[in-house]
Structure formats: structure tokens, C-alpha cells
């Protein structure tokens, strides 16, 4: 709550009305509460009815009532206004503080008084890029991006090769050392060799990491410069060299049928789509999709050769600065880094291709880490300010946790990274979950579910129209995740998401969205179909439109 | 509302402040977004019409809590006068002061305070008269509580306003909101404005805002504020030379203590304006349509009637009211957001650039920089009417002033009339978006509805059969429902405040009724809902509140949002017509009878479906009660209800049956394919229904239904025809003869009431002898009160089947009837026995089959049998052949030789 409605001090005043009926002198006294909220005509009607007032004084009563209310209200206004002025002269309110808060209000909320905007390179580039990608130049842009991608992946290949070679060599060396162990070599020697190996490996990796960083940095700079230049050239076409290039470029979007490599991979992907209606009377239409895939499939780039990869790439590029973004929810642990597990895998994927628009993942995570620290500080200072805030046991537990390490995040909280270099996704929500999600009795009040709700809310406020959610709230299956466990979890998430989507309709007026439910690659086909049977029972699937009517 | 005249339409936009994260209201439901609150509070501003105020027209919600307000607009303002940098003459100053105060007085009377006066909000129309703009901003934002920005401009804020503090707070801290400002705050602003005009320059322009405000506050210590201001701005000489009355005026306005400052109304009465006041006649509020006083009371015709005919001659569009012009502007492709984006008022950043970095579990976000595009830019953009005028270029003057007395006056006789009548064949959805068509319809309905009701009623009915223009739907429905009289006084006299036991239920239902709609979900909407519902409950002591009444109220309230009295009156007229006695405390007999008749109607129109539904036990009681109790308002969204009711209101009380059957038929395939459980699921959340098709089909079903088939003993009994209403009756809706209203007075040939159990036992509806006579075109002796014959559109759509024995048949039967003796009609396995008569039956499948017999039970069983065999449109003659005998209309075949 930021604003609290002012205490409007209500006062009661008595309205007196006298009239003569025949020889009787009648007096009507009505206590009225000020400020008057109800409709005067209603009040008048009620008085007439309640006190059986003769109709010949009807108009008189109404006029007097109106006049009374008007004058009394005015008096109240006067009183309040004078009191406010009095507070200033008496020094109860500091005049400087007051005027400064007004000044702040004007400068922070109105364009007229706001400080002029510093030009932001990011946004200018966004405009330029958005314009170009929607022009014939888009093909050239994509090809350029692809060629950069190819060179990076060559580099990565080289790196992997070299690391592999090193590892092989080291393994051989180690073998030799092990054989000599006890003969000419002592344990000490083995340890030394091992640490040497380790250092060598580190050095190599660092070297490559640096190289990659440098290359992508150069690529990014080149790319951005080129885009700006291209944009300028397109606007004064006289001295254009690049725009000529574009004209010469044949449309390469229609690709050959090089289906080879990707085919096997994609066969394993199962998916089913549904169109649903939400709402009791006014219905809004949404698309749902149930997909069995690896979560990183939405991020990984494929070579242009593979089917549809370039089209997908174009689609993602076209919508990057538009108001129909694609998001993905990634389940992570409570540390903001990319050292282990799915976070590491994701980081690897995000490095496969240079991000020409946004900072590198590591840089973004650094910013997030700063923001988390700042947010925590804000929170705790606020909590100290208002000790009367109701605290229940769980929040206190949490507070202890935070105090232990305030740079960590808690279940249900999430951070957001932005990417232009992933294949089908612009926005990644890193939702923190704990081991609780593996348990069988997750409730709708669980932080992870609340996190989903907030993700959907951000989707609303930031025009993310396609969002992919892990249906079972896990990325990999484990022993304890039995069929009943899966069904129960899927039902919970389906139902909660349905509720949130209905709520969303009131936030944004019911814009049509696509929600993709992702299930791990490792669940059985049978399980998948069970889930896909469950979906239409929870969501109302729209009927097929019959174009030929029988009647 | 006033005519457009020389005005333009203007739009400006602002953002409502976002709600705090995850806070629920006291009733546990999510909070209403501030933009919706504003939208609800805005509505009343549309009714504030005064020549000194810019008429508010519309408000619309955009993405992310954006609001766009449309109002009358003028390009010139006091700002332009100030830009000339020399003092304005004192006469002019007095006039401007008077006009501004007139406007302020009028809005104060409606409880509205301006708070945002500034030179650019005091507009000047083409004649140089003042028009106040943005006068409702303070009101609609709940005294600034629903927006982030402060309302008002620093230089013009009254000292007490400054002292009470601003709403805006930096993140986090909690501060008490300032108390609302009173009318006197505006008088100070007027004083500053007038001072600027007198001095010919703007005040306090080059100082920091906080210094400016400090200066205003410290004026309180000065003896002579006007002199101090003049000295500060180096224009003491100019001010000194002003005439005394202007100086007095300035001093009165710039009176520091609010208690000594006059209100606008008081100021108007002061002697300074003696010379000016006489120039301005008092403004008369136009009398509303439903009023006890004569509307022509203040009408003054000029001496020379030709004066009236003088005009620019060509620009008919500007004679239409502002809201009509705006409506047409929208139809002609107007897009508010686009207009504002073109003028760079709406600037949006790509959403990917404005994402937050980190979000707490409770939804609070961090790491988002303040988006500049959310800052207030309250520039008003003029909406160009060029496109609309272009579109309407070819519409002739006759279209704007149609002759209603003309014999075929439906559409104006102009060059475009053929085009328009062609347009009237297009689907409704297209017609409602067609600019020219809507223009002619609006003009026509406007004329019809504004005229004396009795005379134009038939015309309204006739035109409403074509369609009802959305803009005037509220009034058109009121006319169709026969609402008249001083409804406002009636409504005011009802006690809507005293607590009654129903309150709790109403309170629970309202936040669940059509809440997808912005108007009805706004707090204002809820208040109005409550009042109208309570008024209805209180004023109908014999009836009670049943859940569903709220849905029933919704369309009326939506259409007459600013006129609760009319909403109440329409609802009160609607319920006895269509839902007579449905809201009795014990309504089971009414509903049971209704549902039984409904299931007979299903059997009558769709025997196959009826058989299936009966077989799986999916009876109307399970799904149709909310349909009929709320007249479908519970199941459809408002925009569909409008189209449905446009037709429903023209039909009689049995039309809803046909709608019900039409809905079932649209879902026919799915119902037939499914069992009980699936059907229940299907209806628990009714799928999308194509409403135009539903309307079309229900009309055709209605035409096929003999009028007595839907006879109900608990229906409203026909009132004796009074003459006044009688004239309004040549209203047969559909081309068929089945006359809608009133349900004709009973004669001995009408249907007689049946016990519910008996009614329930019969699968097919009974029809009266009257209907039979009518359908078979039997002509009888003149004394029979058969309805007046009209040319038949369908040759014969009836087949009478006489199931008496052949002998009885021989003794006298209805002309054209077929004899299938009951005893020998069927084979043991349920098939009809093959004979010429049954063959005839089979070949005439699809016609209305009337089963005639002496014994009702046999007839009913036979009819049920036919239904089983999927014969549609089977009905039974009520009272049997005995009733027919008394008419003397039976024919005896000449003995065969």
C-alpha cells in the first residue's frame, strides 16, 4: 500500500426544517453525516416517505435541504483549508519539505517538468534494428548473424577439440605416472602432476574463454556498427554500397531439404496443441500446447541447414522489439550464477552465439546480483520501519535464511534475463525452486506456484505473449516421480495456470496468449498422452468451427 | 447533449497509478484497477452539459492502465491571448471572468471541482466564448488518488491546496492523502489567470517549482497580494491603471484565507459583474425526455421564423450532437491510440527493454528504471473529422432530416436510399459498423424517440424490426417496453438506503455479475447496481430477489448507466412482460410449468433431440432455469444479449422458448453424440453460440409455433385493451400471423388450463381450436371471433390427423383432415401401419400435425408415438373434437355412391 486514503473526519450536523400544516407547526430534525455521500434526491425521497411529509412542502424541503448541505459542506472545506494553512504557519509542517515534495511530484510524473531524457544508445539501436528487420534488409541481417554464429561455433569446436586433446594427453601421462607409482614416483609426485594437469586445463579454458569473449565482443561491435551504417545508407540511398548488396542478395529463405541431422532429434519431440476458451460469459481465446522436449531445445541454435531453423530465427528476430515476446521459465536453485546443473547448461547454450543486443549472460547475472542485494536491503529497512506488519512463522524463518546469505534468492522469487541469441525465446525467467517441488503434496500456495503467477503477471505487463512453463515443475525425472505423482502435479499446475490466466484477463483485458506446457524428454509416450487427455478436462477446449452448416 | 457546431473533438491521455502487488479487497476479491475506477467515475461527467464547459464524450482504456479521454475541444485558449504579450482590455477580462465563473458555478452544482485551471485549459470557441476543458479530471481521479501525477499546475495552485500536500510520494513511504479541495481553490486560480490577462504576461514562469510554491504560500503574510504580485513581475503601473472593478475582482479572487474568498457562485452575484451579467441569459437545462413538465415550456421561437432556417446550409453533420459525431468518427475508422501516437503523445518503448531484473515472491519487482513513456503529457490532440466528412460527403440533407409522415418512411428518399436498403440486408455486425447506415439510423431513431410516444410508437416498432442503432439502444428499448411518465420522480421516491434483508445477497452477487465489463465492474457500477436492484426489490413487495435478478439488471444498467431511473423503469416493465411471477417467493409452479412447456417445444421442433435428451434424462430443469430466469443474461456476454434482446423485446412472452430451442439446436450435434455427464459438463460452461444465427432461427421457430402451443396458465393475463395502447398495436412482428401481444382475450375456443401433472405427462403441446381454425383456414359464421384474416404466406403448413374411428370421422370432420383410427394405427412393434393415410403422413413430414380425437389421452399417446418416430411439429387439439363440433365448422363428406 503506498497511499492511504485521508482520514475524512466525519461530523454530524443537524438539519432542521419547519413548516406549517394548517394550524400545526411541524419541525423536522435530521442528523446528517458530513461529508454527505448519498444522493440528495434519495435522501429527500426517503425523508418524505419516512416522516410522511405532506407533498405541499416537497419542493421547499428539497431546496432547503440542498442549501443546507451546500453551505455546510463549504464550511467544512473552509475549516480544512484553514487548518492546513495553520499547520504551515505554526511550523507543524515544514514548508521546505512540503514544497520539495510537490516539486518532486511534478518532476517525476509529468513530462513538462521532467528532466530531459538522456539519449540511450540501447533504445536507439532497438529502433534502428526493429526498422531494419522489418525491411528487405532482414535477410542480410540474418545471414550476417549466421555467419558470425558459424565462426563462433567453429571456435567452440576448436576449443573443444583442443581441450579434448589436452585431456587425452594428460590421461596418458597420468597413466604412465600411475604405473610408476611406488617405483620411481611417490604420492607427492602424483599429486604434483595432477595439480599441474589441473592448472594446465584451467589455463587452456581461460585462454579460450578470453578468446571467445574477445571474439564475441568484436563481433558485437562490428555488427552494431554495421547495422547503424546500413540504416543510414538506407535513408540516403545515393552513396549506398550495402543496400546494393541487399538487392543482389537472392531470397534464401526457401532452403533446401537438408533435413539430416536435426531429424532424429525432432522425432523425439512430442507435441499437441489446443485452443481454449476462458471466461463465463465473455470468452477469451488462448492457445495451449503440451510439448515433450528438453527445455534447452527452445534455446539452442541449429545450423541454417536444419529445417525451419532460419524461419524460426527470423520470427524471433522480428518480434524482439515488438509487443509479442516469447518467454521461458527455467527452474534454478537459490544462487545467482551459472556454475552448476541446468544453469551451467543454459550458460553454455547462451554462449554458442553472440548476443548482439543485450549484455552477456554473466554480465546480466552480475546486475541481477546487485539488484537482489539492493532489494533485500530495501525490504529489511522497510520491515524495520513498520514493525507492526504481521509476521508469521514462515517469514521469520525466511528472514533467518536471508540473513545467512542475502545474496541468495528464495523459492518463488525469480530473476529475468534478456537474450537475442536464443532460437525461440527472448526472455528467460529463472524461477527459484527448492527440493519441495519433488515432494508429492505440493499445494497451490507453494512459492513455486506463486512464482508462476508472478511470471504470468510480468507477461501481462510486458507483452510477453508466448510463455513456456515446465508442467511438472522439474526439468528431469527422478525415481520418486511415479505416474500418480505426475498426474497429480500436472493437474495442480494446469488448474493453477487456468486460474492465473483467468485473472490475467482482468489485468490486460483478455489478450490472446500461447502457453506451452513443457514435460521432460524422459517421460513415456503413454504418460504424455495421459497428460494430453487431462488438459481438455480442465480447460474448455473450443469446438471446431463448422464451415458448412447443415441447416 | 449539445450539437457539435464549430467544436472539434479532442483526446488526451494519462495513466492511472498501478495497484500495489497482491492486495485483496475487503471482500477477498482482487482490487479493482484504478483505471476502471476512473472509467466508472467518468461516466457522470458525460451528463454535465453547459455552454461554458467542454462536453465530455468518452473514455477508453488502453493497455497497461492507460486512459484516453475524448471531449469537445477548441484550438484556441487563453494561452494564445497571453502569447500576444500585451494586456487584455478590462472589458474582455470581465467577460472572460464571468464566463469562467459561470462554468465553475455550474460544475460546482454537480459536485465537481476543476482544480486544474490554467490558461491552456480555458479554451475559446469560434465566437471567443470561454469553454473550460479538463474540468472533470479532479473528479474522475477521485481527487487525484488514482493517478501518480498531481492535478493542477504549480503557478495556479491555491495556497491551501499547496498546504494540504501532494499525493505523490517517493517509493515506499506511507503518507496520509490530502483532503479534497473545495470550489474556492478554483477561484484563486481564476484570480491568477485574470491577473496574467491584465498584466499581459505569465506569472512565476522562470522560477523553480518549489520556489514558486513557497512564494504562493508566503503571500499569506502580505497585505496586498495583488500589489506584491505586480511588483514582483514589474507591472505595477499596468495593474494600477486598471479600472476599479477589475482591481476589486482580482482582490476578491486572490483573497488568501479561504474563508474570506468567495465561491464562484457568490462571486457571480457580486457588484463587479453588474455591467456584464446582463449580457448572459441564464442557462436552462434542457428538459429530459421523461419529465412531468412540458418540454416546450422554455421554447422561444424567434419573431421571424425564417431565422431558424438560416444556417450555414451545408454542414449538417455539425448539427448532430457531439457524441453522435464521435460515434460516427469511430465507425469511420477513427483510432484514438493511433491519433495520439501520430502526435507523439503516446510513446512506447519496446517492452523487452523495460523488464525488471528481479521479482519477489509477492510480486514486487526491482531493477526497472522509471519508464519515461509513463509520464504525463496532457496535451490534447484534435481528432480530425476529415475522414468522417469525406465518408459522409454523399449523404444528402434529406438523410439528416427525414420526413416521417411519408408513407414508406422507413428510409429517407434520397439517392442513396437504394444503397441503404441494400445495406439493411447485410449481416447485423456489418450494419453496426457502417458509417452511413448508422448515421441514417441514428437520425431516424433520434427523431422517433424524441417525439410524443403514442404517435411514434408503431414506427419505432417497425424500425426496430430492422435493427436498433447501438448508440440509442437504451432509449429505443425503453420505448419498446412502453416506459413513460416521470420516472425520475418515481425512482427518487423509492427508499434505496434503508437496510433490507436482501442486501447481503445483493452484495455477494454484484461482484460476480458481468464483471468482464469495465463499466459494470467499476465501483460506480456496483453502487448503481445496488441501488437499482434495491429499488426494484423494495417497490415490488409481492416479489422477492432471486439470484439472477442481478444479471437481468445488467443490460439495462449498462445501457442507461447515467440514468438509473430509466434502468429501473425498463427492468420493472420487462419483468412482468417476460418473467411474470418468476420472482414469487414460491415460484416453483411457475417455473415447472414453464419448463414443461419448454420441453414440449423441444419435442415439437426437434423430436430427435427431444427423444435423445429424454432418454439420457437430461431434462430442462438441469440447465434451462438460469436461461429463462435471467432471460439468457446469465449465459451470454452483454454484446450478445443486446442482439438477442433487440429481437426478444419485439416478441411476446413465448418467444424465449424459441430462443431456448434455437440454442439447443446449435449444440445439437454435440448433444446427440453425448451422454448425460458430457451434456452436464457442456452446459456448465456454455460454449460459444452464434447469436445472429440463434436469433434468425428462433424467429423461424416462432413462426412455426401455433400461438396457443405455448399457453401457460401462469402467464400474465391479458389486460383489457385501452385505446391508447390499442393504436400502437399493428405490430405483428413476423411475417406470419402469429400475433405477438397482447395474448388475445380468452374465448371459449381458447386453451384451458391443465394441471401440472397432466401437462407434464404430455410430450406434445396442445393447441386451441382457435388456432386450428385459423391454421386450416376454416371459415365460419361471422360471429366467431377468429382473428382477422391476412393473406397467407405459406400455403398450408398443417395436416390434421383424426384418430377417431372411421364412423365418427364419417359423421363429421375437419376439412382436409386425414383419418387414422387410433386402435389400428400401430403395429405391435411400434411402427405405423402402412396404409394410404400413414403414407400421406410420411410424405407431409415437416408440416404441423394436429392430432384430433375425442379422448385426449389417446390423442396424447398417439402424438407421443409420432414424436418417437421423429415426426416434428406434432401437436394435439385441446378439448378434442367436441370443442370443434360446437363451432359448426365440421364437414360431412357426401355419401359415396
Interface residues (C-beta under 8 A of the other chain):
Chain A: X1 X2 X3 X4 X5 X6 X7 X8 X38 X41 X42 X43 X44 X45 X46 X48 X49 X50 X73 X74 X77 X78 X80 X81 X82 X84 X85 X87 X88 X89 X93 X95 X96 X98 X99 X100 X101 X102 X103 X104 X105 X106 X107 X108 X109 X110 X111 X112 X113 X114 X117 X122 X123 X126 X130 X277 X279 X280 X281 X282 X283 X320 X321 X322 X323 X325 X367 X368 X371 X372 X374 X375 X378 X379 X382 X409 X410 X411 X412 X413 X414 X415 X416 X418 X426 X427 X447 X450 X451 X453 X454 X457 X458 X461 X462 X463 X464 X503 X505 X506 X507 X508 X509 X510 X540 X542 X543 X549 X551
Chain B: X17 X20 X23 X30 X33 X61 X63 X64 X145 X148 X149 X150 X154 X159 X160 X162 X163 X164 X165 X166 X167 X168 X169 X170 X171 X172 X174 X175 X176 X177 X178 X179 X181 X182 X183 X184 X185 X208 X209 X210 X211 X213 X214 X217 X220 X257 X258 X259 X263 X348 X349 X350 X351 X352 X353 X354 X355 X356 X357 X358 X359 X360 X361 X362 X363 X364 X365 X366 X367 X370 X372 X375 X376 X377 X378 X492 X493 X494 X495 X496 X497 X498 X514 X515 X516 X517 X531 X634 X635 X636 X637 X638 X665 X670 X685 X687 X688 X693 X697
